Amino acid sequence: MSVMTGRQYIDRIDALKTYISIDGEVVTGKVSEHPAFKGVMQNQAKLFDLQHKDGLNDRMLYLSPTSGEKVGMSFLQPITKADLVKRRHAAREWALSHQGFMGRSPDYMNTTLMALASAADFLKNKPNCFPEHLLQFYEYAREQDLTMTHTFIEPQVNRQKFYFEDEEVTIAAKIVDKTSEGLVIKGARLLATQGGITDELLVISMNGFDEERNFCFSIPSNTGGLKFLCRQSFVGGASTFDHPLSTRFEEMDAIVVFDDVVVPWNRVFYYENIAVATQFMNVSGFQAFSLHQVLSRQIAKTEFVLGVVQSIVDTINIGDYQHVQQKVVDVIVALETMKALQLKSEEEAKRDGFGYLRPDHPTLQVAIQIFPKVYPTFTEIIQLLGASGLMSIPTEKAFQADDGDLEQYLQSALDGGEARVKKFRLAWDLTMSSFGTRQTLYERFFFGDPVRLSSGLYQSYSREHLVKRVEDFLRKS
């Protein structure tokens, strides 16, 4: 099999019969028809269909080095700058399809797996490490066009730097047994976005002090004993007029519970090796490769935000005010900054120790400092510009029953009442609905704690040569 179609994606996920619980009820029947998942699965299916669209094949696909079949570009291991550009173009096509609202579109996890597989040699000859398993799974995922979610973090029981659970109580997922079949995992992990609507769950633990809780593996989402416990759905309703974003792009987040789950040995990439668990993600170039993909999504999302902002400005004719112009310019500056950083990361790409070309990591570390800070300001800008217009937003049903009052009294300088409200409901769903506020929180912490990310940049960014430059200047003076 090569690349999937959207229909194949939906049929494959429905056939898994994964254990998914939402609002205390286990999903039965086809998950693709459940109100909480229907919209996002339909729009994810459109991404797979794009791979088959005439004119986009060369942009979205490349020839597999093993099968010779066409496979998704997000699996491509970059050797040249041209490869990085190909990856960017493919990521942008998918990001434009979902306007940047699907943080776990398949190319994100494909990129993650590609990054890990590219550094498989790091695992060679290390205790409890299986680089051959990682490479085999990477090829399998690429050839089958698998979808994946992941869980990287443990439950927030105690945020002390070194916290050990009561041995009598298991909360964070850990190895409780090793059998001839594989590892036995019990406990929970957070926070699987799109949990339950993907083929696979990739689990990576970076626990640096407890061997039982460091491991890396991937298992099918319907593995026995594996449960996805979902939060409340933020789909506001079935109407795309009332909820234009949540009806399409509500990805869902889930707690993952392992109830004595057996992970087959051929799916284990490493386990009980603290040194590997604490180093592998950084050694693999996960951050560099994944942030390169993330920037494509964030750029597309910022472009959409800018479109919403300008639509509000045009609709109620406030573009002559300088404070309004400044707010629009703030979004433009963020957009052009991120576009420049992405191009710079490609231009200054460096060959890693495994022979692959990584986009410049420091540049991308700067980029991930910017977006979590500017995205909440986008929400504020839209609220300030929309003002009371973001509350005067009758529903589609109200307009269907309207005898002309809403159409007349809610008109704007540019639109009739219904057309105006449609734009403002989009702005409301982006910034004020449950879906919108989740988006803001999601972007704040998308790549982890912003303070920790700042610390990482502080520790890694080379400045010694600049200090020497200052000292040389003072000596010459």
C-alpha positions in Angstrom: 0.0 0.0 0.0 1.2 3.6 -0.7 -0.6 6.8 0.3 -4.1 6.6 1.7 -7.2 8.3 0.5 -9.5 10.1 2.9 -12.1 7.3 2.6 -9.4 4.7 3.5 -8.4 6.7 6.5 -11.9 6.9 7.9 -12.6 3.2 7.2 -9.4 2.2 8.8 -10.0 4.1 12.0 -13.6 2.9 12.2 -12.4 -0.6 11.9 -10.0 -0.4 14.8 -12.8 -0.2 17.4 -10.5 1.7 19.7 -11.5 2.1 23.4 -12.6 5.8 23.6 -14.6 7.2 26.5 -16.2 10.7 26.4 -18.5 12.1 28.9 -18.4 8.8 30.8 -19.6 6.8 27.8 -17.6 4.4 25.7 -18.0 5.2 22.0 -19.7 2.4 20.1 -20.3 2.2 16.4 -18.3 4.2 14.0 -16.2 6.8 15.7 -16.2 8.9 12.5 -20.0 9.4 13.0 -19.7 10.5 16.6 -20.5 14.3 16.9 -17.2 14.9 18.8 -15.0 13.4 16.1 -17.0 13.6 12.9 -15.8 17.1 11.8 -12.1 16.6 12.5 -12.0 13.2 10.9 -13.7 14.5 7.7 -11.2 17.4 7.5 -8.3 15.0 8.2 -9.6 12.9 5.4 -9.3 15.9 3.1 -5.6 16.0 3.8 -5.1 12.5 2.5 -7.2 13.3 -0.6 -5.0 16.2 -1.3 -2.1 13.8 -1.9 -4.0 12.4 -4.9 -5.0 15.8 -6.3 -3.7 16.5 -9.8 -1.0 19.1 -9.7 -0.1 18.4 -6.1 1.3 14.9 -6.4 4.9 16.0 -6.9 4.6 18.5 -4.0 3.0 16.1 -1.5 4.7 12.8 -2.4 8.1 11.2 -3.2 9.3 7.7 -4.2 10.0 5.4 -1.3 13.6 4.2 -1.3 12.5 0.6 -0.4 9.2 0.0 -2.3 9.4 2.5 -5.1 5.9 3.5 -4.3 4.8 7.1 -3.7 4.8 8.0 0.0 4.1 11.1 2.0 6.6 13.9 1.8 6.6 14.4 5.6 8.4 11.0 5.9 11.3 12.3 3.7 14.7 12.3 5.4 16.4 15.4 4.1 19.8 15.2 2.6 19.9 18.6 0.7 18.4 22.0 1.2 16.1 21.2 -1.7 14.7 18.4 0.5 13.9 20.8 3.3 12.1 23.1 0.8 10.1 20.1 -0.4 9.1 19.3 3.1 8.1 22.9 3.7 5.9 23.0 0.6 4.1 19.8 1.5 3.5 20.9 5.1 2.1 24.3 3.8 -0.4 22.6 1.5 -1.8 20.6 4.5 -1.7 23.6 6.8 -3.6 25.7 4.3 -6.3 23.0 4.1 -6.9 23.2 7.9 -5.9 26.9 8.2 -3.3 25.9 10.9 -5.9 24.8 13.4 -4.9 21.1 13.4 -1.7 20.9 15.5 -1.6 17.1 15.2 -2.2 16.8 11.5 -0.4 13.6 10.3 2.7 15.4 9.0 3.6 16.5 12.6 3.9 12.9 13.8 5.4 11.7 10.6 8.1 14.3 11.1 8.6 13.2 14.7 9.0 9.5 13.6 11.3 10.5 10.8 13.6 12.5 13.2 13.8 9.5 15.6 14.5 7.0 12.8 17.2 9.3 11.3 19.1 9.0 14.6 18.6 5.3 15.1 22.4 4.7 15.0 22.5 6.5 18.4 20.8 3.4 19.9 23.3 0.9 18.6 25.1 -1.3 21.1 23.4 0.4 24.1 21.6 -1.7 26.8 17.9 -2.3 26.2 17.9 -0.4 22.9 16.6 -1.7 19.6 17.4 0.6 16.7 16.3 -2.0 14.2 12.8 -2.0 15.6 12.7 1.8 15.2 13.8 1.6 11.6 11.3 -1.2 10.8 8.5 0.8 12.3 9.5 4.0 10.4 9.4 2.1 7.1 6.1 0.4 8.0 4.5 3.7 8.9 5.8 5.3 5.8 4.6 2.5 3.4 1.2 2.2 5.1 0.7 5.9 5.5 -0.2 5.5 9.2 -1.6 8.2 11.3 -0.2 8.6 14.8 -0.8 10.5 18.0 1.7 10.6 20.9 2.0 11.0 24.6 5.2 12.7 25.9 4.3 13.7 29.5 3.2 12.3 32.8 0.2 13.3 34.9 0.5 16.4 37.0 0.5 14.8 40.4 3.4 16.6 41.8 5.5 19.2 39.9 8.6 18.9 42.1 11.8 18.3 40.0 12.3 15.0 41.6 9.1 13.2 42.6 8.7 9.6 43.4 5.3 7.9 43.6 4.1 5.8 46.5 5.2 2.2 45.4 1.7 1.0 46.4 0.0 3.4 43.9 0.6 3.5 40.2 -0.3 6.8 38.4 2.4 7.6 35.8 2.7 4.8 33.3 5.6 2.4 34.1 6.9 -1.0 33.3 5.4 -3.5 35.7 6.6 -6.7 34.1 8.6 -8.1 31.2 7.4 -11.3 29.5 8.4 -13.3 26.5 5.8 -11.3 24.6 7.0 -7.9 25.6 6.9 -5.1 28.2 3.8 -4.8 30.4 2.8 -1.2 31.0 0.4 0.1 33.7 -0.6 3.7 34.5 -1.5 6.8 32.7 0.1 9.5 30.5 -0.9 12.8 29.0 -2.0 14.4 26.6 -2.9 12.6 23.4 -4.3 15.1 20.9 -6.4 13.2 18.4 -6.2 10.3 20.8 -8.4 7.4 19.5 -8.7 8.6 15.9 -5.3 7.5 14.7 -3.8 4.2 13.8 -1.0 4.3 16.3 0.1 5.7 19.7 3.8 6.7 19.9 4.9 6.8 23.5 8.2 8.5 24.5 9.2 8.9 28.1 12.1 11.2 29.0 12.0 10.3 32.7 15.5 10.9 33.9 15.4 9.3 37.3 13.2 6.2 37.3 14.1 3.3 35.0 10.7 1.8 35.2 9.2 5.0 33.6 11.6 5.5 30.7 10.8 3.8 27.4 9.9 4.5 23.8 7.5 2.4 21.7 4.6 2.5 19.4 1.4 0.4 19.5 -1.9 0.2 17.6 -4.6 2.4 19.1 -6.8 -0.7 19.6 -4.2 -2.6 21.6 -5.8 -4.6 24.5 -5.9 -2.7 27.8 -5.3 0.7 26.1 -7.9 3.4 26.8 -8.4 7.0 25.6 -10.3 9.0 28.2 -11.4 12.2 26.4 -12.1 15.6 27.8 -15.4 17.4 27.1 -15.9 18.0 23.4 -15.6 21.7 22.3 -17.7 21.1 19.2 -20.3 23.8 19.7 -22.9 22.2 17.4 -23.6 20.9 13.9 -24.0 24.3 12.3 -20.9 25.6 10.4 -22.6 29.0 10.5 -22.7 29.0 14.3 -19.4 27.2 14.9 -17.3 27.5 11.8 -14.1 26.3 13.4 -15.1 23.8 16.1 -17.3 21.9 13.7 -14.3 21.3 11.5 -11.1 21.3 13.5 -11.8 20.3 17.1 -9.0 17.7 17.6 -9.9 16.4 21.1 -7.3 15.6 23.8 -7.2 12.4 25.8 -5.7 10.9 28.9 -4.1 7.6 27.9 -4.6 4.7 30.3 -2.5 1.6 30.1 -4.3 -1.3 31.9 -1.5 -3.9 31.9 -0.9 -3.3 28.2 1.5 -5.7 26.5 3.9 -3.9 24.1 5.4 -6.5 21.7 9.2 -6.6 21.8 9.4 -5.7 18.1 7.6 -2.4 18.9 10.0 -1.5 21.7 12.7 1.0 20.7 14.3 1.4 24.1 13.5 0.9 27.8 15.1 1.2 31.2 18.1 3.2 30.0 18.1 6.6 31.7 21.0 8.0 29.7 19.3 7.2 26.4 15.9 8.5 27.6 17.3 11.8 28.6 19.4 12.3 25.5 17.7 10.7 22.5 15.1 13.4 21.7 17.9 16.1 21.5 20.4 13.8 19.7 17.7 12.9 17.1 17.1 16.5 16.0 13.4 16.1 17.0 13.1 19.8 17.8 14.8 21.0 14.7 12.8 18.9 12.3 9.4 19.2 14.1 9.7 22.9 14.6 10.4 23.3 10.9 7.0 21.6 10.3 5.3 23.5 13.1 6.3 26.9 11.6 4.5 26.0 8.4 1.3 25.5 10.4 1.8 28.6 12.5 2.4 30.7 9.5 -0.7 29.5 7.8 -2.7 30.1 11.0 -1.3 33.6 11.4 -2.3 34.4 7.8 -5.8 33.2 8.6 -5.8 35.4 11.7 -4.7 38.4 9.7 -7.5 37.7 7.2 -10.1 37.6 10.1 -8.6 40.9 11.5 -8.8 42.7 8.2 -12.3 41.3 7.5 -13.4 43.0 10.8 -11.7 46.2 9.8 -13.3 46.3 6.4 -16.7 45.2 7.5 -17.2 48.0 10.0 -15.0 50.5 8.2 -12.5 51.3 10.9 -9.3 51.2 8.9 -8.6 54.9 9.1 -7.9 54.8 12.8 -4.2 54.7 13.6 -4.6 52.5 16.6 -6.5 50.0 14.4 -3.7 50.1 11.8 -1.2 49.4 14.6 -3.0 46.3 15.7 -3.1 45.0 12.1 0.6 45.8 11.7 1.3 43.8 14.9 -0.1 40.7 13.2 1.8 41.4 10.0 5.1 41.8 11.9 4.6 38.4 13.6 3.7 36.8 10.3 6.7 38.1 8.4 9.1 37.4 11.3 8.1 33.7 11.3 8.3 33.4 7.6 11.8 34.9 7.7 12.9 32.6 10.5 11.7 29.5 8.6 13.7 30.5 5.5 16.7 31.3 7.6 16.5 27.9 9.3 16.8 26.3 5.8 19.5 28.6 4.6 21.7 27.9 7.6 20.9 24.2 7.8 23.7 21.9 9.1 24.6 18.3 8.5 24.1 16.2 11.6 26.2 13.3 12.8 24.0 10.8 11.0 24.3 12.4 7.5 21.0 14.2 7.4 20.5 18.0 6.9 18.8 19.6 9.8 17.3 23.1 9.7 19.2 25.5 12.0 18.1 24.7 15.5 18.9 28.0 17.2 16.8 29.9 14.6 13.9 27.6 15.3 14.4 28.0 19.0 13.9 31.7 18.5 10.7 31.0 16.5 9.2 28.9 19.2 9.8 31.8 21.6 7.7 34.1 19.5 4.5 32.4 18.6 3.4 31.3 22.1 3.7 35.0 23.1 2.0 36.6 20.1 -0.9 34.2 19.6 -2.7 35.4 22.8 -2.3 39.0 21.6 -4.1 37.9 18.4 -7.1 37.0 20.5 -6.9 40.4 22.3 -6.6 42.3 19.0 -9.7 40.6 17.6 -11.7 41.2 20.8 -10.7 44.9 20.8 -11.6 45.4 17.2 -14.8 43.4 17.2 -16.0 44.8 20.6 -19.7 44.4 21.0 -20.0 43.0 17.5 -18.6 39.7 19.0 -21.7 39.5 21.2 -24.3 40.6 18.7 -24.2 37.3 16.9 -27.5 35.5 16.5 -27.5 31.9 15.3 -28.2 30.4 12.0 -31.6 29.3 13.3 -32.5 32.9 14.2 -31.7 34.1 10.7 -33.8 31.4 9.2 -36.8 32.7 11.2 -35.9 36.4 10.7 -38.6 38.6 9.2 -36.0 41.2 8.2 -35.1 42.8 11.5 -31.7 41.0 11.9 -30.8 41.5 8.3 -31.5 45.3 8.6 -30.3 46.2 12.1 -27.1 44.1 12.1 -25.9 45.3 8.7 -22.4 46.9 8.4 -20.8 49.3 6.1 -19.8 46.4 3.9 -22.4 43.6 4.5 -26.0 42.8 5.2 -26.8 41.5 8.6 -26.4 37.8 8.0 -23.1 38.2 6.1 -21.8 40.4 8.8 -22.8 38.0 11.6 -21.2 35.1 9.8 -17.8 36.9 9.9 -18.2 37.9 13.5 -19.2 34.3 14.5 -16.0 33.2 12.9 -14.0 35.7 15.0 -15.9 34.7 18.1 -15.2 31.0 17.5 -11.6 31.8 17.0 -11.2 33.8 20.2 -14.1 33.4 22.7 -15.7 30.0 22.3 -14.5 26.9 24.2 -12.7 25.9 21.0 -11.1 29.3 20.7 -9.8 29.5 24.3 -8.5 26.0 24.0 -6.6 27.1 20.9 -5.0 29.9 22.9 -3.9 27.6 25.7 -2.7 25.0 23.2 -0.5 27.5 21.4 0.9 28.9 24.7 2.2 25.4 25.6 2.4 23.7 22.2 6.1 22.8 22.5 6.3 22.8 26.3 6.7 25.2 29.1 7.8 28.6 27.6 10.1 29.3 30.6 11.9 25.9 30.0 12.2 26.7 26.3 13.7 30.0 27.1 16.2 28.3 29.5 17.1 25.9 26.7 17.8 28.7 24.3 19.8 30.6 27.0 21.9 27.5 27.7 22.5 26.5 24.0 22.9 29.8 22.2 26.6 30.6 21.5 27.6 33.9 22.9 31.3 33.4 23.9 32.6 34.9 20.7 30.5 38.0 21.3 32.0 38.5 24.8 35.4 38.0 23.3 34.6 40.7 20.7 33.7 43.1 23.4 36.9 42.3 25.4 39.0 42.8 22.3 37.4 46.1 21.6 38.1 47.3 25.2 41.7 46.1 25.0 42.2 48.1 21.8 40.7 51.1 23.3 
